Each structure stands twice: as structure tokens, then as C-alpha cells.
Amino acid sequence: MNRKKIFIKAKSLKCIPKYESLNASGADLKANIENDIVLKKNETALIPTGISLEIPNGLEIQIRPRSGLAYKHGITVLNTPGTIDADYRGEIKVILINHSENDFVITPFMRIAQIVLTPIYIADFEEKEMLTTTLRGGMGFGHTGKN
């Protein structure tokens, strides 16, 4: 597995993301809050993480939901995946949404999302009168069936 050094500024050592298994691709982000936050059904909240990152050029950080929160509690990241660009130096915050019928309590330093370090490519857009044809063409939005 490739490794890349990422410099971090953290408000607390408890905020530093951590990989929870040897081959995990995502490191967990924690809620840097002093008091519980109650996330009501269909409500969104912007949750601070207490960290800022220095991401090398050519890479991005993606913020993704934690599968356990999504499956067990209906809690997910609203703008999935969220993108942290290499030139952003502010505090990372996570937009959470509660899709369940129950209130959900976010506690201080709870693991709320995960971050994945990803390479990026910059597209050089070039206008073309006709695009190459494919069997699929412009069909989309469920054209292959219900399941």
C-alpha cells in the first residue's frame, strides 16, 4: 500500500483521523464538539472536526459516510463525497443528514465520517463537433432496467 505524508493542524490530539484496520482506505473523522448535538429526522448539521490539512498538489481528500452510521442509524454525509481541494487550509467540517425517523445524538469526538486520499486529474476540455458513438449512446437514468 502506498503512503503519503499529510501535514495536519489539530485542535486536539483526539481529533487526528485514524485508520481502524490495517488495509482501511478511509481514516475516521471525529466530531470536535464540546456538547452533544441532537440531529432530528430530516435535519442537517455542519459538524466541525477540529483539523486542517496540507494536501499535496495532485491529490484531494474525499469525505465519505461511515457505513455503520448509515446502515444502523440513517446518518450520512449530505454532499457525498465531499471534496477537500489541495489549496484549502481551513477547518474541515462535515455536513451530516439524518434520514431516519429517530433523533440521533452526536457526542464529542464521535466518529462521524471518513476521509480518503485520492489522486486527481485535471481535464483539458477540447470541443469536438461529433463524439464517438457507443452502443449505449445517451441512454441513462435507469435505462438498463429496474434492478
Residue pairs with C-beta under 8 A, 6 or more apart in sequence:
1 23
4 56
4 59
4 117
6 53
6 54
6 55
6 56
6 117
7 53
7 54
8 16
8 17
8 51
8 52
8 53
8 54
9 51
9 52
9 53
10 16
10 50
10 51
11 32
11 50
11 51
12 32
12 50
14 30
14 109
15 30
15 32
15 49
15 50
15 51
15 109
16 51
17 27
17 28
17 29
17 30
17 51
17 114
17 115
18 27
18 28
19 26
19 27
19 28
20 28
25 116
26 64
26 114
26 115
26 116
27 114
27 115
27 116
28 66
28 111
28 113
28 114
29 49
29 51
29 63
29 92
29 94
29 111
29 112
29 113
29 114
29 115
30 49
30 50
30 109
30 110
30 111
30 112
31 37
31 47
31 48
31 49
31 106
31 107
31 108
31 109
31 110
31 112
32 48
32 49
32 50
32 51
32 108
32 109
33 47
33 48
33 106
33 107
33 108
34 108
35 108
36 105
36 106
36 107
36 108
37 45
37 47
37 105
37 106
38 103
38 104
38 105
38 106
39 45
39 75
39 96
39 97
39 98
39 103
39 104
39 105
39 106
40 98
40 103
41 98
41 99
41 100
41 101
41 102
41 103
42 97
42 98
42 99
43 97
43 98
44 78
44 95
44 96
44 97
44 98
45 95
45 96
45 106
46 93
46 94
46 95
47 93
47 94
47 95
47 96
47 106
47 112
48 91
48 93
49 91
49 92
49 93
49 94
49 112
50 91
51 91
51 92
52 89
52 90
52 91
52 92
53 61
53 84
53 89
53 92
54 89
55 61
55 84
55 85
55 86
55 88
55 117
56 86
57 86
58 86
58 119
58 120
59 86
59 117
59 118
59 119
59 120
60 83
60 84
60 85
60 86
60 117
60 118
60 120
61 83
61 84
61 92
61 115
61 116
61 117
61 118
62 81
62 82
62 83
62 84
62 115
62 116
62 118
63 77
63 80
63 81
63 82
63 83
63 84
63 92
63 94
63 113
63 114
63 115
64 77
64 80
64 81
64 82
64 113
64 114
64 115
64 116
65 75
65 76
65 77
65 80
65 113
65 114
66 111
66 112
66 113
66 114
69 75
69 76
69 112
70 76
73 98
73 100
73 102
73 104
74 98
74 99
74 100
74 101
74 102
74 104
75 96
75 97
75 98
75 99
75 100
75 104
75 112
76 96
76 97
76 99
77 94
77 95
77 96
77 97
77 113
78 95
78 96
78 97
79 95
81 116
82 94
82 95
84 92
84 115
92 115
94 112
94 113
96 106
96 112
96 113
98 104
106 112
136 143
